Amino acid sequence: MANTYTWEIGQCDRLLETGVISTLHYTVTAVTDDGVYSVGAYGSIGLEPPDAKTMIAYDSVTEANCIAWLHSALGGDEKIAEIQSKLDSQLTEKRTPTVGAGTPWA
């Protein structure tokens, strides 16, 4: 079974004077292949200032640009795999629970 992961940017914090994006707020959602279970995570990460020669004007930045910057700022494929693995574990727990809550008299 292959889970599906969706990375989204919910907000970009920027410097108004320059338009430089300083912080990305993101969510990542994992859904089981049958669509029955889903889990998610939220985070934010600061970005290094861009090179002035290659900077993209704020109004031209796309979500795809931000997701690429996010993945790079997180440390690349290894960190992405770690986050997705943790989400996989949460999905496994939902599908086949190992803990429960409640009262014995309910």
Biopython code that builds the backbone (N, CA, C, O; Angstrom):
import numpy as np
from Bio.PDB.StructureBuilder import StructureBuilder

atoms = [
    (1, "MET", "N", (0.838, -1.181, 0.000)),
    (1, "MET", "CA", (0.000, 0.000, 0.000)),
    (1, "MET", "C", (0.884, 1.245, 0.000)),
    (1, "MET", "O", (1.826, 1.366, 0.784)),
    (2, "ALA", "N", (0.558, 2.145, -0.883)),
    (2, "ALA", "CA", (1.308, 3.396, -0.959)),
    (2, "ALA", "C", (0.427, 4.543, -0.486)),
    (2, "ALA", "O", (-0.658, 4.780, -1.017)),
    (3, "ASN", "N", (0.909, 5.229, 0.500)),
    (3, "ASN", "CA", (0.187, 6.406, 0.974)),
    (3, "ASN", "C", (0.491, 7.583, 0.066)),
    (3, "ASN", "O", (1.534, 7.627, -0.586)),
    (4, "THR", "N", (-0.429, 8.534, 0.032)),
    (4, "THR", "CA", (-0.268, 9.741, -0.772)),
    (4, "THR", "C", (-0.011, 10.914, 0.156)),
    (4, "THR", "O", (-0.679, 11.062, 1.180)),
    (5, "TYR", "N", (0.954, 11.744, -0.199)),
    (5, "TYR", "CA", (1.333, 12.893, 0.619)),
    (5, "TYR", "C", (1.079, 14.169, -0.159)),
    (5, "TYR", "O", (1.419, 14.271, -1.338)),
    (6, "THR", "N", (0.482, 15.133, 0.504)),
    (6, "THR", "CA", (0.233, 16.431, -0.108)),
    (6, "THR", "C", (0.857, 17.503, 0.759)),
    (6, "THR", "O", (0.491, 17.668, 1.922)),
    (7, "TRP", "N", (1.799, 18.230, 0.187)),
    (7, "TRP", "CA", (2.459, 19.342, 0.864)),
    (7, "TRP", "C", (1.806, 20.630, 0.385)),
    (7, "TRP", "O", (1.649, 20.842, -0.818)),
    (8, "GLU", "N", (1.426, 21.489, 1.323)),
    (8, "GLU", "CA", (0.798, 22.762, 0.978)),
    (8, "GLU", "C", (1.382, 23.885, 1.832)),
    (8, "GLU", "O", (1.793, 23.675, 2.973)),
    (9, "ILE", "N", (1.406, 25.057, 1.260)),
    (9, "ILE", "CA", (1.855, 26.242, 1.972)),
    (9, "ILE", "C", (0.615, 27.031, 2.370)),
    (9, "ILE", "O", (-0.178, 27.433, 1.518)),
    (10, "GLY", "N", (0.454, 27.250, 3.677)),
    (10, "GLY", "CA", (-0.709, 27.975, 4.173)),
    (10, "GLY", "C", (-0.482, 29.467, 4.276)),
    (10, "GLY", "O", (-1.418, 30.262, 4.188)),
    (11, "GLN", "N", (0.791, 29.842, 4.466)),
    (11, "GLN", "CA", (1.092, 31.264, 4.630)),
    (11, "GLN", "C", (2.576, 31.499, 4.391)),
    (11, "GLN", "O", (3.416, 30.656, 4.709)),
    (12, "CYS", "N", (2.882, 32.661, 3.823)),
    (12, "CYS", "CA", (4.253, 33.126, 3.649)),
    (12, "CYS", "C", (4.402, 34.430, 4.421)),
    (12, "CYS", "O", (3.668, 35.387, 4.175)),
    (13, "ASP", "N", (5.344, 34.472, 5.350)),
    (13, "ASP", "CA", (5.665, 35.729, 6.011)),
    (13, "ASP", "C", (6.742, 36.410, 5.175)),
    (13, "ASP", "O", (7.692, 35.764, 4.734)),
    (14, "ARG", "N", (6.592, 37.720, 4.957)),
    (14, "ARG", "CA", (7.539, 38.421, 4.100)),
    (14, "ARG", "C", (7.871, 39.800, 4.652)),
    (14, "ARG", "O", (7.146, 40.350, 5.481)),
    (15, "LEU", "N", (8.975, 40.339, 4.176)),
    (15, "LEU", "CA", (9.354, 41.703, 4.483)),
    (15, "LEU", "C", (8.649, 42.599, 3.476)),
    (15, "LEU", "O", (8.846, 42.446, 2.271)),
    (16, "LEU", "N", (7.842, 43.518, 3.945)),
    (16, "LEU", "CA", (7.056, 44.353, 3.032)),
    (16, "LEU", "C", (7.934, 45.217, 2.136)),
    (16, "LEU", "O", (7.596, 45.450, 0.975)),
    (17, "GLU", "N", (9.044, 45.687, 2.659)),
    (17, "GLU", "CA", (9.914, 46.578, 1.881)),
    (17, "GLU", "C", (10.500, 45.890, 0.651)),
    (17, "GLU", "O", (10.605, 46.491, -0.418)),
    (18, "THR", "N", (10.881, 44.619, 0.814)),
    (18, "THR", "CA", (11.578, 43.920, -0.276)),
    (18, "THR", "C", (10.766, 42.796, -0.915)),
    (18, "THR", "O", (11.062, 42.375, -2.033)),
    (19, "GLY", "N", (9.753, 42.313, -0.218)),
    (19, "GLY", "CA", (9.001, 41.163, -0.706)),
    (19, "GLY", "C", (9.677, 39.835, -0.431)),
    (19, "GLY", "O", (9.189, 38.790, -0.862)),
    (20, "VAL", "N", (10.793, 39.860, 0.281)),
    (20, "VAL", "CA", (11.521, 38.625, 0.581)),
    (20, "VAL", "C", (10.713, 37.787, 1.568)),
    (20, "VAL", "O", (10.323, 38.266, 2.632)),
    (21, "ILE", "N", (10.469, 36.539, 1.203)),
    (21, "ILE", "CA", (9.751, 35.607, 2.070)),
    (21, "ILE", "C", (10.731, 35.094, 3.117)),
    (21, "ILE", "O", (11.784, 34.546, 2.792)),
    (22, "SER", "N", (10.362, 35.282, 4.381)),
    (22, "SER", "CA", (11.262, 34.905, 5.471)),
    (22, "SER", "C", (10.849, 33.618, 6.170)),
    (22, "SER", "O", (11.697, 32.911, 6.716)),
    (23, "THR", "N", (9.550, 33.305, 6.160)),
    (23, "THR", "CA", (9.054, 32.112, 6.854)),
    (23, "THR", "C", (7.932, 31.479, 6.043)),
    (23, "THR", "O", (7.071, 32.173, 5.501)),
    (24, "LEU", "N", (7.955, 30.164, 5.968)),
    (24, "LEU", "CA", (6.882, 29.400, 5.333)),
    (24, "LEU", "C", (6.142, 28.613, 6.406)),
    (24, "LEU", "O", (6.762, 27.980, 7.260)),
    (25, "HIS", "N", (4.825, 28.654, 6.358)),
    (25, "HIS", "CA", (3.975, 27.846, 7.225)),
    (25, "HIS", "C", (3.346, 26.787, 6.321)),
    (25, "HIS", "O", (2.720, 27.110, 5.312)),
    (26, "TYR", "N", (3.519, 25.527, 6.694)),
    (26, "TYR", "CA", (3.119, 24.455, 5.791)),
    (26, "TYR", "C", (2.306, 23.376, 6.502)),
    (26, "TYR", "O", (2.332, 23.250, 7.727)),
    (27, "THR", "N", (1.594, 22.613, 5.701)),
    (27, "THR", "CA", (0.950, 21.383, 6.160)),
    (27, "THR", "C", (1.363, 20.271, 5.212)),
    (27, "THR", "O", (1.638, 20.493, 4.033)),
    (28, "VAL", "N", (1.397, 19.079, 5.764)),
    (28, "VAL", "CA", (1.573, 17.885, 4.939)),
    (28, "VAL", "C", (0.503, 16.909, 5.397)),
    (28, "VAL", "O", (0.345, 16.647, 6.589)),
    (29, "THR", "N", (-0.223, 16.380, 4.432)),
    (29, "THR", "CA", (-1.298, 15.435, 4.703)),
    (29, "THR", "C", (-0.950, 14.101, 4.058)),
    (29, "THR", "O", (-0.495, 14.049, 2.915)),
    (30, "ALA", "N", (-1.170, 13.028, 4.801)),
    (30, "ALA", "CA", (-0.967, 11.676, 4.277)),
    (30, "ALA", "C", (-2.312, 10.969, 4.274)),
    (30, "ALA", "O", (-3.059, 11.032, 5.250)),
    (31, "VAL", "N", (-2.616, 10.295, 3.173)),
    (31, "VAL", "CA", (-3.878, 9.575, 3.011)),
    (31, "VAL", "C", (-3.555, 8.158, 2.554)),
    (31, "VAL", "O", (-2.705, 7.951, 1.688)),
    (32, "THR", "N", (-4.246, 7.184, 3.151)),
    (32, "THR", "CA", (-4.054, 5.793, 2.725)),
    (32, "THR", "C", (-4.533, 5.625, 1.286)),
    (32, "THR", "O", (-5.351, 6.401, 0.793)),
    (33, "ASP", "N", (-4.009, 4.603, 0.629)),
    (33, "ASP", "CA", (-4.342, 4.394, -0.782)),
    (33, "ASP", "C", (-5.834, 4.173, -1.012)),
    (33, "ASP", "O", (-6.337, 4.451, -2.101)),
    (34, "ASP", "N", (-6.551, 3.675, 0.004)),
    (34, "ASP", "CA", (-7.990, 3.478, -0.143)),
    (34, "ASP", "C", (-8.796, 4.717, 0.265)),
    (34, "ASP", "O", (-10.022, 4.737, 0.154)),
    (35, "GLY", "N", (-8.092, 5.742, 0.735)),
    (35, "GLY", "CA", (-8.750, 6.996, 1.104)),
    (35, "GLY", "C", (-9.512, 6.964, 2.415)),
    (35, "GLY", "O", (-10.210, 7.924, 2.739)),
    (36, "VAL", "N", (-9.396, 5.888, 3.178)),
    (36, "VAL", "CA", (-10.167, 5.739, 4.410)),
    (36, "VAL", "C", (-9.562, 6.541, 5.558)),
    (36, "VAL", "O", (-10.294, 7.127, 6.355)),
    (37, "TYR", "N", (-8.242, 6.572, 5.649)),
    (37, "TYR", "CA", (-7.584, 7.222, 6.785)),
    (37, "TYR", "C", (-6.689, 8.356, 6.300)),
    (37, "TYR", "O", (-6.077, 8.287, 5.234)),
    (38, "SER", "N", (-6.637, 9.401, 7.120)),
    (38, "SER", "CA", (-5.726, 10.501, 6.817)),
    (38, "SER", "C", (-5.176, 11.080, 8.118)),
    (38, "SER", "O", (-5.827, 11.039, 9.162)),
    (39, "VAL", "N", (-3.979, 11.613, 8.030)),
    (39, "VAL", "CA", (-3.327, 12.298, 9.146)),
    (39, "VAL", "C", (-2.583, 13.486, 8.560)),
    (39, "VAL", "O", (-2.355, 13.564, 7.353)),
    (40, "GLY", "N", (-2.216, 14.392, 9.423)),
    (40, "GLY", "CA", (-1.498, 15.552, 8.930)),
    (40, "GLY", "C", (-0.545, 16.115, 9.953)),
    (40, "GLY", "O", (-0.582, 15.764, 11.132)),
    (41, "ALA", "N", (0.303, 16.990, 9.477)),
    (41, "ALA", "CA", (1.256, 17.679, 10.332)),
    (41, "ALA", "C", (1.352, 19.118, 9.844)),
    (41, "ALA", "O", (1.110, 19.415, 8.675)),
    (42, "TYR", "N", (1.711, 19.999, 10.767)),
    (42, "TYR", "CA", (1.858, 21.415, 10.467)),
    (42, "TYR", "C", (3.210, 21.869, 10.977)),
    (42, "TYR", "O", (3.699, 21.380, 11.995)),
    (43, "GLY", "N", (3.802, 22.796, 10.272)),
    (43, "GLY", "CA", (5.070, 23.346, 10.735)),
    (43, "GLY", "C", (5.354, 24.674, 10.089)),
    (43, "GLY", "O", (4.629, 25.124, 9.201)),
    (44, "SER", "N", (6.400, 25.287, 10.537)),
    (44, "SER", "CA", (6.883, 26.509, 9.909)),
    (44, "SER", "C", (8.399, 26.462, 9.923)),
    (44, "SER", "O", (9.009, 25.823, 10.779)),
    (45, "ILE", "N", (8.994, 27.148, 8.963)),
    (45, "ILE", "CA", (10.448, 27.144, 8.855)),
    (45, "ILE", "C", (10.908, 28.472, 8.280)),
    (45, "ILE", "O", (10.300, 29.018, 7.359)),
    (46, "GLY", "N", (11.991, 28.975, 8.843)),
    (46, "GLY", "CA", (12.580, 30.200, 8.334)),
    (46, "GLY", "C", (13.434, 29.919, 7.105)),
    (46, "GLY", "O", (14.044, 28.858, 6.977)),
    (47, "LEU", "N", (13.461, 30.891, 6.214)),
    (47, "LEU", "CA", (14.261, 30.768, 4.998)),
    (47, "LEU", "C", (15.449, 31.715, 5.050)),
    (47, "LEU", "O", (15.370, 32.797, 5.631)),
    (48, "GLU", "N", (16.533, 31.304, 4.446)),
    (48, "GLU", "CA", (17.680, 32.188, 4.277)),
    (48, "GLU", "C", (17.316, 33.232, 3.221)),
    (48, "GLU", "O", (16.553, 32.932, 2.302)),
    (49, "PRO", "N", (17.843, 34.442, 3.336)),
    (49, "PRO", "CA", (17.570, 35.454, 2.306)),
    (49, "PRO", "C", (18.058, 34.969, 0.940)),
    (49, "PRO", "O", (19.124, 34.362, 0.842)),
    (50, "PRO", "N", (17.284, 35.234, -0.109)),
    (50, "PRO", "CA", (17.673, 34.772, -1.447)),
    (50, "PRO", "C", (18.792, 35.632, -2.025)),
    (50, "PRO", "O", (19.048, 36.745, -1.564)),
    (51, "ASP", "N", (19.442, 35.094, -3.035)),
    (51, "ASP", "CA", (20.424, 35.855, -3.800)),
    (51, "ASP", "C", (19.649, 36.913, -4.590)),
    (51, "ASP", "O", (18.686, 36.589, -5.285)),
    (52, "ALA", "N", (20.060, 38.150, -4.487)),
    (52, "ALA", "CA", (19.354, 39.255, -5.155)),
    (52, "ALA", "C", (19.269, 39.044, -6.667)),
    (52, "ALA", "O", (18.314, 39.493, -7.301)),
    (53, "LYS", "N", (20.261, 38.363, -7.250)),
    (53, "LYS", "CA", (20.281, 38.155, -8.708)),
    (53, "LYS", "C", (19.250, 37.131, -9.173)),
    (53, "LYS", "O", (18.775, 37.196, -10.307)),
    (54, "THR", "N", (18.907, 36.189, -8.302)),
    (54, "THR", "CA", (17.989, 35.118, -8.712)),
    (54, "THR", "C", (16.647, 35.178, -7.984)),
    (54, "THR", "O", (15.797, 34.307, -8.171)),
    (55, "MET", "N", (16.459, 36.204, -7.156)),
    (55, "MET", "CA", (15.221, 36.312, -6.385)),
    (55, "MET", "C", (14.009, 36.441, -7.305)),
    (55, "MET", "O", (14.039, 37.149, -8.312)),
    (56, "ILE", "N", (12.955, 35.743, -6.933)),
    (56, "ILE", "CA", (11.684, 35.830, -7.654)),
    (56, "ILE", "C", (10.840, 36.891, -6.956)),
    (56, "ILE", "O", (10.699, 36.869, -5.734)),
    (57, "ALA", "N", (10.286, 37.807, -7.720)),
    (57, "ALA", "CA", (9.425, 38.845, -7.151)),
    (57, "ALA", "C", (8.260, 38.184, -6.426)),
    (57, "ALA", "O", (7.716, 37.182, -6.888)),
    (58, "TYR", "N", (7.884, 38.757, -5.283)),
    (58, "TYR", "CA", (6.837, 38.165, -4.437)),
    (58, "TYR", "C", (5.588, 37.826, -5.241)),
    (58, "TYR", "O", (5.040, 36.735, -5.085)),
    (59, "ASP", "N", (5.131, 38.725, -6.089)),
    (59, "ASP", "CA", (3.903, 38.497, -6.862)),
    (59, "ASP", "C", (4.037, 37.373, -7.884)),
    (59, "ASP", "O", (3.034, 36.912, -8.430)),
    (60, "SER", "N", (5.265, 36.929, -8.148)),
    (60, "SER", "CA", (5.491, 35.860, -9.126)),
    (60, "SER", "C", (5.794, 34.509, -8.482)),
    (60, "SER", "O", (5.914, 33.502, -9.179)),
    (61, "VAL", "N", (5.919, 34.485, -7.158)),
    (61, "VAL", "CA", (6.214, 33.240, -6.460)),
    (61, "VAL", "C", (5.000, 32.318, -6.533)),
    (61, "VAL", "O", (3.863, 32.754, -6.351)),
    (62, "THR", "N", (5.257, 31.034, -6.801)),
    (62, "THR", "CA", (4.184, 30.040, -6.846)),
    (62, "THR", "C", (4.278, 29.126, -5.619)),
    (62, "THR", "O", (5.291, 29.097, -4.921)),
    (63, "GLU", "N", (3.216, 28.398, -5.383)),
    (63, "GLU", "CA", (3.255, 27.428, -4.287)),
    (63, "GLU", "C", (4.329, 26.372, -4.560)),
    (63, "GLU", "O", (4.984, 25.899, -3.632)),
    (64, "ALA", "N", (4.506, 26.008, -5.814)),
    (64, "ALA", "CA", (5.540, 25.031, -6.168)),
    (64, "ALA", "C", (6.928, 25.567, -5.811)),
    (64, "ALA", "O", (7.771, 24.817, -5.320)),
    (65, "ASN", "N", (7.175, 26.867, -6.055)),
    (65, "ASN", "CA", (8.451, 27.465, -5.635)),
    (65, "ASN", "C", (8.632, 27.299, -4.138)),
    (65, "ASN", "O", (9.687, 26.865, -3.676)),
    (66, "CYS", "N", (7.593, 27.649, -3.379)),
    (66, "CYS", "CA", (7.675, 27.602, -1.919)),
    (66, "CYS", "C", (7.877, 26.185, -1.405)),
    (66, "CYS", "O", (8.630, 25.976, -0.453)),
    (67, "ILE", "N", (7.219, 25.211, -2.016)),
    (67, "ILE", "CA", (7.390, 23.822, -1.585)),
    (67, "ILE", "C", (8.825, 23.363, -1.855)),
    (67, "ILE", "O", (9.407, 22.643, -1.044)),
    (68, "ALA", "N", (9.395, 23.774, -2.986)),
    (68, "ALA", "CA", (10.793, 23.428, -3.280)),
    (68, "ALA", "C", (11.718, 24.073, -2.246)),
    (68, "ALA", "O", (12.651, 23.429, -1.766)),
    (69, "TRP", "N", (11.468, 25.337, -1.900)),
    (69, "TRP", "CA", (12.276, 26.016, -0.884)),
    (69, "TRP", "C", (12.108, 25.346, 0.471)),
    (69, "TRP", "O", (13.071, 25.186, 1.221)),
    (70, "LEU", "N", (10.878, 24.955, 0.776)),
    (70, "LEU", "CA", (10.590, 24.266, 2.035)),
    (70, "LEU", "C", (11.395, 22.980, 2.133)),
    (70, "LEU", "O", (12.079, 22.744, 3.129)),
    (71, "HIS", "N", (11.314, 22.155, 1.110)),
    (71, "HIS", "CA", (12.018, 20.872, 1.119)),
    (71, "HIS", "C", (13.521, 21.089, 1.273)),
    (71, "HIS", "O", (14.187, 20.344, 1.993)),
    (72, "SER", "N", (14.045, 22.089, 0.610)),
    (72, "SER", "CA", (15.459, 22.406, 0.732)),
    (72, "SER", "C", (15.795, 22.871, 2.149)),
    (72, "SER", "O", (16.788, 22.433, 2.730)),
    (73, "ALA", "N", (14.966, 23.757, 2.704)),
    (73, "ALA", "CA", (15.204, 24.279, 4.053)),
    (73, "ALA", "C", (15.093, 23.180, 5.108)),
    (73, "ALA", "O", (15.772, 23.234, 6.133)),
    (74, "LEU", "N", (14.241, 22.186, 4.862)),
    (74, "LEU", "CA", (14.102, 21.072, 5.800)),
    (74, "LEU", "C", (15.319, 20.163, 5.782)),
    (74, "LEU", "O", (15.558, 19.420, 6.734)),
    (75, "GLY", "N", (16.080, 20.218, 4.717)),
    (75, "GLY", "CA", (17.276, 19.378, 4.639)),
    (75, "GLY", "C", (17.228, 18.357, 3.531)),
    (75, "GLY", "O", (18.094, 17.486, 3.455)),
    (76, "GLY", "N", (16.234, 18.444, 2.671)),
    (76, "GLY", "CA", (16.184, 17.556, 1.513)),
    (76, "GLY", "C", (15.444, 16.258, 1.749)),
    (76, "GLY", "O", (14.635, 16.130, 2.667)),
    (77, "ASP", "N", (15.750, 15.291, 0.883)),
    (77, "ASP", "CA", (15.001, 14.036, 0.818)),
    (77, "ASP", "C", (14.994, 13.244, 2.116)),
    (77, "ASP", "O", (13.989, 12.617, 2.451)),
    (78, "GLU", "N", (16.092, 13.263, 2.845)),
    (78, "GLU", "CA", (16.163, 12.470, 4.080)),
    (78, "GLU", "C", (15.143, 12.961, 5.110)),
    (78, "GLU", "O", (14.450, 12.155, 5.730)),
    (79, "LYS", "N", (15.050, 14.273, 5.291)),
    (79, "LYS", "CA", (14.100, 14.835, 6.257)),
    (79, "LYS", "C", (12.664, 14.658, 5.769)),
    (79, "LYS", "O", (11.768, 14.383, 6.567)),
    (80, "ILE", "N", (12.440, 14.811, 4.478)),
    (80, "ILE", "CA", (11.106, 14.602, 3.907)),
    (80, "ILE", "C", (10.669, 13.162, 4.176)),
    (80, "ILE", "O", (9.538, 12.924, 4.600)),
    (81, "ALA", "N", (11.557, 12.209, 3.931)),
    (81, "ALA", "CA", (11.247, 10.798, 4.168)),
    (81, "ALA", "C", (10.959, 10.545, 5.644)),
    (81, "ALA", "O", (10.080, 9.751, 5.977)),
    (82, "GLU", "N", (11.695, 11.214, 6.529)),
    (82, "GLU", "CA", (11.469, 11.052, 7.971)),
    (82, "GLU", "C", (10.073, 11.549, 8.368)),
    (82, "GLU", "O", (9.364, 10.882, 9.122)),
    (83, "ILE", "N", (9.692, 12.703, 7.864)),
    (83, "ILE", "CA", (8.357, 13.246, 8.166)),
    (83, "ILE", "C", (7.277, 12.316, 7.636)),
    (83, "ILE", "O", (6.311, 12.013, 8.336)),
    (84, "GLN", "N", (7.442, 11.865, 6.402)),
    (84, "GLN", "CA", (6.443, 10.982, 5.802)),
    (84, "GLN", "C", (6.391, 9.637, 6.519)),
    (84, "GLN", "O", (5.320, 9.039, 6.627)),
    (85, "SER", "N", (7.522, 9.155, 7.007)),
    (85, "SER", "CA", (7.546, 7.904, 7.760)),
    (85, "SER", "C", (6.756, 8.034, 9.064)),
    (85, "SER", "O", (6.043, 7.112, 9.459)),
    (86, "LYS", "N", (6.887, 9.177, 9.723)),
    (86, "LYS", "CA", (6.116, 9.404, 10.955)),
    (86, "LYS", "C", (4.622, 9.436, 10.656)),
    (86, "LYS", "O", (3.815, 8.928, 11.434)),
    (87, "LEU", "N", (4.263, 10.030, 9.536)),
    (87, "LEU", "CA", (2.848, 10.040, 9.143)),
    (87, "LEU", "C", (2.380, 8.629, 8.808)),
    (87, "LEU", "O", (1.255, 8.255, 9.137)),
    (88, "ASP", "N", (3.231, 7.847, 8.159)),
    (88, "ASP", "CA", (2.901, 6.447, 7.863)),
    (88, "ASP", "C", (2.604, 5.679, 9.150)),
    (88, "ASP", "O", (1.664, 4.887, 9.209)),
    (89, "SER", "N", (3.417, 5.921, 10.180)),
    (89, "SER", "CA", (3.212, 5.240, 11.471)),
    (89, "SER", "C", (1.858, 5.626, 12.075)),
    (89, "SER", "O", (1.163, 4.783, 12.642)),
    (90, "GLN", "N", (1.494, 6.891, 11.951)),
    (90, "GLN", "CA", (0.194, 7.336, 12.467)),
    (90, "GLN", "C", (-0.952, 6.681, 11.696)),
    (90, "GLN", "O", (-1.969, 6.308, 12.280)),
    (91, "LEU", "N", (-0.780, 6.544, 10.381)),
    (91, "LEU", "CA", (-1.815, 5.881, 9.577)),
    (91, "LEU", "C", (-1.927, 4.400, 9.954)),
    (91, "LEU", "O", (-3.031, 3.861, 10.030)),
    (92, "THR", "N", (-0.804, 3.755, 10.187)),
    (92, "THR", "CA", (-0.825, 2.346, 10.607)),
    (92, "THR", "C", (-1.563, 2.210, 11.930)),
    (92, "THR", "O", (-2.356, 1.285, 12.105)),
    (93, "GLU", "N", (-1.309, 3.120, 12.861)),
    (93, "GLU", "CA", (-1.989, 3.081, 14.164)),
    (93, "GLU", "C", (-3.494, 3.293, 13.994)),
    (93, "GLU", "O", (-4.288, 2.678, 14.707)),
    (94, "LYS", "N", (-3.885, 4.139, 13.075)),
    (94, "LYS", "CA", (-5.327, 4.344, 12.836)),
    (94, "LYS", "C", (-5.967, 3.082, 12.246)),
    (94, "LYS", "O", (-7.067, 2.686, 12.631)),
    (95, "ARG", "N", (-5.252, 2.464, 11.308)),
    (95, "ARG", "CA", (-5.802, 1.284, 10.631)),
    (95, "ARG", "C", (-5.841, 0.073, 11.563)),
    (95, "ARG", "O", (-6.804, -0.694, 11.550)),
    (96, "THR", "N", (-4.798, -0.094, 12.368)),
    (96, "THR", "CA", (-4.712, -1.237, 13.281)),
    (96, "THR", "C", (-4.279, -0.724, 14.655)),
    (96, "THR", "O", (-3.104, -0.816, 15.010)),
    (97, "PRO", "N", (-5.224, -0.186, 15.426)),
    (97, "PRO", "CA", (-4.882, 0.434, 16.709)),
    (97, "PRO", "C", (-4.236, -0.550, 17.682)),
    (97, "PRO", "O", (-4.578, -1.731, 17.743)),
    (98, "THR", "N", (-3.282, 0.000, 18.441)),
    (98, "THR", "CA", (-2.631, -0.786, 19.490)),
    (98, "THR", "C", (-2.939, -0.228, 20.872)),
    (98, "THR", "O", (-2.607, -0.855, 21.878)),
    (99, "VAL", "N", (-3.563, 0.928, 20.934)),
    (99, "VAL", "CA", (-3.953, 1.529, 22.210)),
    (99, "VAL", "C", (-5.407, 1.967, 22.100)),
    (99, "VAL", "O", (-5.932, 2.215, 21.015)),
    (100, "GLY", "N", (-6.030, 2.051, 23.258)),
    (100, "GLY", "CA", (-7.426, 2.491, 23.305)),
    (100, "GLY", "C", (-7.635, 3.410, 24.477)),
    (100, "GLY", "O", (-6.752, 3.560, 25.322)),
    (101, "ALA", "N", (-8.786, 4.022, 24.538)),
    (101, "ALA", "CA", (-9.139, 4.917, 25.637)),
    (101, "ALA", "C", (-10.594, 4.714, 26.007)),
    (101, "ALA", "O", (-11.389, 4.242, 25.194)),
    (102, "GLY", "N", (-10.932, 5.056, 27.191)),
    (102, "GLY", "CA", (-12.323, 4.911, 27.627)),
    (102, "GLY", "C", (-12.384, 4.401, 29.056)),
    (102, "GLY", "O", (-11.406, 4.460, 29.801)),
    (103, "THR", "N", (-13.526, 3.912, 29.410)),
    (103, "THR", "CA", (-13.731, 3.332, 30.736)),
    (103, "THR", "C", (-14.299, 1.928, 30.560)),
    (103, "THR", "O", (-15.044, 1.680, 29.612)),
    (104, "PRO", "N", (-13.962, 1.016, 31.449)),
    (104, "PRO", "CA", (-14.426, -0.362, 31.282)),
    (104, "PRO", "C", (-15.933, -0.517, 31.470)),
    (104, "PRO", "O", (-16.490, -1.521, 31.026)),
    (105, "TRP", "N", (-16.602, 0.415, 32.094)),
    (105, "TRP", "CA", (-18.036, 0.295, 32.346)),
    (105, "TRP", "C", (-18.880, 0.948, 31.257)),
    (105, "TRP", "O", (-20.108, 0.884, 31.318)),
    (106, "ALA", "N", (-18.263, 1.564, 30.277)),
    (106, "ALA", "CA", (-19.035, 2.241, 29.228)),
    (106, "ALA", "C", (-19.599, 1.254, 28.232)),
    (106, "ALA", "O", (-20.276, 1.652, 27.283)),
]
sb = StructureBuilder()
sb.init_structure("model")
sb.init_model(0)
sb.init_chain("A")
sb.init_seg("    ")
for serial, (resi, resn, name, xyz) in enumerate(atoms, 1):
    if name == "N":
        sb.init_residue(resn, " ", resi, " ")
    sb.init_atom(name, np.array(xyz, "f"), 0.0, 1.0, " ", f" {name:<3s}", serial, name[0])
structure = sb.get_structure()
